[in-house]
Amino acid sequence: MDLQKIIEMKKLVSISLLVMTSFGAVAQEEVTFQKNKNKHEFRIDALEILTVSNIDIEYEYVISRFSGAGLAVTYSLDDNFSIYQQYSINPYFRQYFFNKKDFGARGFFVEGLLKFAGGKGHKHYTYGYEDDASGNRVLTTFTEQIDEWSNFGIGIALGQKWVSDNGFVLELSLGGGRYFIEDKGPKGFFRGGISIGYRFF
């Protein structure tokens, strides 16, 4: 399976799960008390690991009942995927809606993010020839060069988050954005996945 098909499969899975769960966000039961008041949340994207061998770790600080801010760091363990993206650093801010619970930063959310990313481009080969004593052209040098790219962009994502009373987190999200610098890398990016995590202290 080539890289493009893997990315498209990941998008399709994220879209399907997000659509199925977004309708349930509006019809949540009203709960007025939650014991877990922790504000520091750590998550890892399970879909990234399973589909494209990426490590995606996120931290979010619960600012209030309806907002949170955090940082996501991604690194690719797959050389083929590094053409699309080898690493990224994504600071973000979220606004939560339809939250009927005292414990904040859960339910349906809209996220705005910045993205600093880079990767390796396609391989280029340079050949050098010289004439030998008989006048025949002979290959004398061979150089392999890999282009590298880095870029800055902005994006938006939608998602749904569940947080249990004891702090376990399940999150579905979907979004994307575009880069601003003309470079050898991609023009846009995908943001989303299926994340699991836990809220500490």
Beta strands, then each sheet from edge to edge (+ up, - down):
strand 1: 40-45
strand 2: 54-64
strand 3: 67-76
strand 4: 87-97
strand 5: 107-131
strand 6: 137-163
strand 7: 168-179
strand 8: 188-200
sheet 1: 1+ 2- 3+ 4- 5+ 6- 7+ 8- 1+
end
